[in-house]
């Protein structure tokens, strides 16, 4: 369970009150809103013998302007309602350690190295997992391809990051990816990157007789984009989360797909978390105007935004993200099915 002690006791960071951003009561009220939303979507309806897998592209986490302290609590609260979560666009190890501390001692995380170069954008990917629900199976790595499989002689722009876990009877491997954002002449396309990773995981899944979950920011415009069509033709289960970005031009960027033994591929539910309905909501816009000016980067520190009413929705994505978190619920207990198969042996 996420930790709230600092909100209650750290008066330097969280002054008393509930009328303004940053105050302890203000933050607690919004965490309660977020909990009500998440409990309604996930906790109150989930099967007790299931796994909640999440994925979230957390915008420049935390490589740009530093987030407000309250934002970390909201991010932690969301992830705490998953059993395991893949994070893309991780930038700063300090931010990841801070998130882990807020999630509590039952949570742990793995992170890969930065992907350098213009396309890599110095990004990392991370897996956060609740050790009370999920066990790490001591296998972790990156997909690096031999020369004869490269796309136009190049590796994927951001190296796919995989790790093996187990929940109950259910053994699975996650592979997180942040697909290139646009197609450029002479470079691997989004479709090519998705197809290459998808085929690799399909082959591994068949060889190991195990579910492989391919997830992350695929940068697909809609469900009919070529990359998703290729995955569908390979046999992947592909839930439709709807648009997952917060720009005016709505796109189906983020996905959690999986492939594996049919008897271990039961998708129970899926969804996205519209966090802006609970925190940094439209109703809170005016309350953040002064603090937004105070935390602007030099040389604009303290200078009010010219058109706060229109800029607020963009500003709040720097606090949370310009992507919505997504999740799936997948069955983990196949013991009855297994016993029935034994009973039918002759």
C-alpha positions in Angstrom: 0.0 0.0 0.0 1.2 3.5 -0.8 2.7 5.5 2.0 1.2 8.7 3.3 3.2 9.4 6.4 5.1 12.3 4.9 1.9 14.1 4.0 0.8 13.8 7.7 4.1 14.7 9.4 6.3 16.7 7.1 5.1 20.2 7.6 8.0 21.8 5.7 6.9 20.1 2.5 3.2 19.7 3.2 1.8 22.6 5.3 -1.6 22.1 7.0 -4.7 23.1 5.2 -7.0 22.0 2.4 -7.7 25.1 0.5 -4.6 25.3 -1.8 -2.3 23.0 -3.8 0.5 21.4 -1.8 -1.3 21.5 1.5 -1.7 18.2 3.3 -5.5 18.3 3.3 -5.7 19.3 -0.4 -3.5 16.3 -1.3 -5.3 13.9 0.9 -8.7 14.9 -0.6 -7.4 14.3 -4.1 -5.8 10.9 -3.2 -9.2 9.9 -1.9 -10.8 10.9 -5.2 -8.2 8.9 -7.1 -8.7 5.9 -4.8 -12.4 6.0 -5.3 -11.9 6.0 -9.1 -9.4 3.2 -9.0 -11.2 1.1 -6.5 -14.4 1.3 -8.7 -12.5 0.3 -11.8 -10.2 -2.3 -10.4 -10.2 -3.4 -6.8 -13.9 -3.8 -6.2 -14.5 -5.9 -9.3 -11.2 -7.9 -9.8 -11.0 -11.6 -9.5 -8.9 -12.5 -6.4 -7.0 -15.0 -8.5 -5.9 -12.6 -11.2 -3.0 -10.3 -12.1 -3.3 -6.6 -12.9 -0.6 -5.5 -15.4 -0.2 -1.8 -16.0 1.8 0.3 -18.4 2.4 4.1 -18.3 4.5 6.5 -20.3 5.3 9.0 -17.6 6.4 12.1 -19.4 10.1 12.8 -19.0 10.1 11.2 -15.5 11.8 13.3 -14.2 14.1 14.9 -16.7 12.6 18.3 -17.3 11.2 20.7 -14.8 10.9 18.9 -11.5 7.4 17.8 -10.5 5.5 19.1 -7.5 5.8 16.8 -4.4 2.0 16.1 -4.6 2.3 14.7 -8.1 4.6 11.9 -6.9 1.8 10.8 -4.5 -0.8 10.7 -7.2 1.5 8.7 -9.5 2.3 6.3 -6.7 -1.4 5.9 -5.9 -2.2 4.8 -9.4 0.7 2.3 -9.7 -0.2 0.9 -6.3 -3.5 -0.3 -7.8 -1.6 -2.5 -10.2 0.4 -5.6 -9.4 3.1 -4.9 -11.8 3.7 -1.8 -14.1 5.9 -1.0 -17.0 7.1 2.6 -17.2 8.4 4.3 -20.3 10.3 7.7 -20.5 12.0 7.2 -17.2 14.8 9.8 -17.1 16.1 10.2 -13.6 17.0 7.4 -11.1 16.2 9.8 -8.2 12.6 10.0 -9.4 12.4 6.2 -9.6 13.8 5.8 -6.1 11.4 8.4 -4.8 8.5 6.6 -6.4 9.6 3.3 -4.9 9.8 4.8 -1.4 6.2 6.1 -1.7 5.0 2.7 -2.8 6.4 1.0 0.3 8.7 -1.9 1.2 6.6 -4.5 -0.6 7.4 -2.9 -3.9 10.6 -3.2 -6.0 11.8 -2.1 -9.4 14.2 -2.9 -12.2 15.4 -0.3 -14.7 17.5 -0.6 -17.9 20.3 1.7 -19.0 19.7 4.9 -20.9 19.2 4.6 -24.7 21.5 7.3 -26.1 21.2 9.1 -29.4 18.6 11.4 -30.8 16.0 8.7 -31.2 16.7 7.1 -27.8 16.3 10.5 -26.1 18.4 9.2 -23.1 15.3 7.3 -21.9 15.1 4.3 -19.6 12.3 1.8 -19.0 11.4 0.4 -15.7 9.3 -2.4 -14.1 7.7 -1.8 -10.7 6.2 -4.8 -9.1 4.4 -5.7 -5.8 6.4 -8.5 -4.3 3.4 -9.7 -2.4 1.7 -10.4 -5.7 4.6 -11.1 -8.2 7.9 -13.0 -8.0 10.8 -12.1 -10.2 12.2 -15.2 -12.0 15.8 -14.0 -12.3 15.7 -13.4 -16.0 16.1 -9.9 -17.3 17.6 -8.3 -20.4 17.2 -6.3 -23.6 16.3 -7.5 -27.1 19.4 -7.0 -29.3 19.2 -8.4 -32.8 21.9 -10.1 -34.9 22.9 -8.3 -38.1 20.8 -10.4 -40.4 17.6 -9.4 -38.5 18.3 -5.7 -38.2 15.9 -3.2 -39.7 17.8 -1.4 -42.5 21.0 -2.2 -40.6 19.7 -0.6 -37.3 18.5 -1.9 -33.9 15.1 -0.5 -32.7 15.5 3.1 -31.7 14.9 2.3 -28.0 16.0 -1.1 -26.9 13.1 -3.3 -25.8 13.4 -4.3 -22.2 12.1 -7.7 -20.9 11.9 -9.5 -17.6 10.4 -12.8 -16.4 7.9 -13.0 -13.5 5.5 -15.4 -11.8 2.1 -14.9 -10.1 0.6 -18.0 -8.5 0.7 -20.7 -11.2 1.1 -18.1 -13.9 4.6 -17.7 -15.4 5.0 -14.8 -17.8 7.5 -12.5 -19.5 7.0 -8.8 -20.0 8.6 -6.9 -22.8 8.3 -3.1 -22.7 8.9 -0.9 -25.7 8.7 2.8 -26.7 8.3 2.6 -30.4 9.8 5.4 -32.6 7.3 8.3 -32.7 7.3 8.9 -36.5 8.5 7.3 -39.7 11.6 8.9 -41.3 13.2 8.1 -44.6 16.0 5.6 -44.3 15.0 4.6 -40.7 13.0 1.6 -39.4 9.2 2.4 -39.4 6.9 2.0 -36.5 5.3 -1.0 -38.2 8.7 -2.6 -38.7 9.8 -2.1 -35.1 6.5 -3.5 -33.8 6.5 -6.5 -36.2 10.2 -7.3 -35.3 9.6 -7.3 -31.6 6.2 -9.1 -31.9 7.7 -11.9 -34.0 10.6 -12.3 -31.5 8.2 -12.6 -28.5 5.9 -14.9 -30.4 8.8 -17.3 -31.1 10.0 -17.1 -27.5 6.5 -17.8 -26.2 6.1 -20.9 -28.4 9.5 -22.2 -27.5 9.1 -21.6 -23.8 5.3 -22.5 -23.7 4.7 -19.3 -21.7 2.7 -16.1 -22.1 4.7 -13.1 -23.3 3.2 -9.7 -22.8 4.3 -7.0 -25.2 3.4 -3.5 -23.8 4.3 0.1 -23.9 4.0 3.2 -26.1 3.5 1.9 -29.6 2.8 5.3 -31.1 0.0 3.9 -33.2 -2.7 6.4 -34.3 -5.6 4.0 -34.1 -6.5 0.3 -33.8 -6.3 -0.1 -37.6 -2.6 1.0 -37.9 -0.3 -1.5 -39.6 1.7 -2.4 -36.5 -1.4 -3.5 -34.6 -2.7 -5.4 -37.6 0.5 -7.3 -37.8 0.3 -8.3 -34.2 -3.3 -9.4 -34.6 -2.3 -11.5 -37.6 0.4 -13.1 -35.4 -2.3 -14.1 -32.9 -1.8 -11.5 -30.2 -4.7 -10.5 -27.9 -5.0 -6.7 -28.3 -7.5 -4.9 -26.0 -8.8 -1.6 -27.2 -8.1 1.1 -24.5 -9.3 4.0 -26.6 -7.2 7.1 -27.1 -4.5 7.3 -24.4 -2.8 10.6 -25.1 -4.0 14.0 -23.8 -3.4 16.1 -26.9 -6.3 17.5 -28.9 -5.6 15.0 -31.7 -6.5 11.7 -29.9 -4.4 8.7 -30.6 -4.3 5.0 -29.5 -0.6 5.3 -28.5 -0.4 2.8 -25.6 -1.0 -0.9 -25.6 -0.8 -4.1 -23.6 -0.9 -7.1 -25.9 0.0 -10.7 -25.2 0.4 -14.1 -26.8 1.0 -17.6 -25.4 -0.7 -20.9 -24.6 -4.4 -20.6 -25.2 -5.2 -22.2 -21.9 -3.3 -19.5 -20.1 -4.4 -16.5 -22.0 -7.7 -15.5 -20.3 -8.2 -11.7 -20.5 -10.7 -10.8 -17.8 -10.8 -7.0 -18.0 -8.9 -3.9 -19.3 -9.1 -0.2 -18.9 -7.3 3.2 -18.7 -7.1 5.6 -15.8 -8.4 9.1 -16.6 -6.5 10.6 -13.7 -7.5 14.2 -14.7 -11.0 13.5 -13.4 -9.6 13.2 -9.9 -6.3 15.2 -9.7 -5.3 18.3 -11.6 -8.9 18.5 -12.7 -10.5 21.3 -14.7 -12.1 22.5 -11.6 -8.7 23.0 -9.9 -7.3 25.1 -12.7 -7.4 28.5 -11.1 -5.9 27.1 -7.8 -2.7 26.2 -9.6 -2.1 29.4 -11.5 0.1 31.1 -8.9 2.2 28.0 -8.0 2.7 27.3 -11.7 4.3 30.7 -12.2 6.5 30.3 -9.1 8.0 27.0 -10.4 8.6 28.1 -14.0 12.2 27.6 -15.1 14.7 30.4 -15.3 14.4 33.1 -16.6 10.6 33.0 -16.4 10.5 32.0 -12.7 7.6 33.9 -11.1 6.2 35.2 -14.3 2.5 34.4 -14.8 1.5 32.5 -17.9 -0.1 34.7 -20.5 -3.1 32.5 -21.1 -3.4 30.2 -18.2 -6.9 29.0 -19.1 -5.7 27.5 -22.3 -2.2 26.5 -21.0 -3.3 24.6 -17.9 -4.1 21.3 -19.7 -0.6 21.2 -21.1 1.0 22.3 -17.8 -0.7 19.4 -15.9 0.8 16.9 -18.3 4.3 18.0 -17.0 3.1 17.1 -13.5 1.5 13.8 -14.3 1.9 12.8 -18.0 0.6 13.4 -21.5 -0.3 9.7 -21.6 -3.0 7.9 -19.6 -2.0 4.7 -17.6 -3.6 1.5 -19.0 -4.1 -1.9 -17.4 -5.3 -5.4 -18.1 -6.6 -8.1 -15.7 -5.4 -11.6 -16.6 -6.2 -14.9 -14.9 -3.5 -16.6 -12.9 -5.1 -19.7 -11.4 -5.6 -22.6 -13.8 -5.6 -25.3 -11.2 -9.2 -26.4 -11.9 -8.5 -26.6 -15.6 -5.3 -28.5 -14.9 -7.0 -31.0 -12.6 -9.8 -31.6 -15.1 -7.2 -32.4 -17.8 -5.7 -35.0 -15.4 -9.1 -36.5 -14.6 -9.7 -37.1 -18.3 -6.5 -39.1 -18.8 -7.1 -42.7 -19.8 
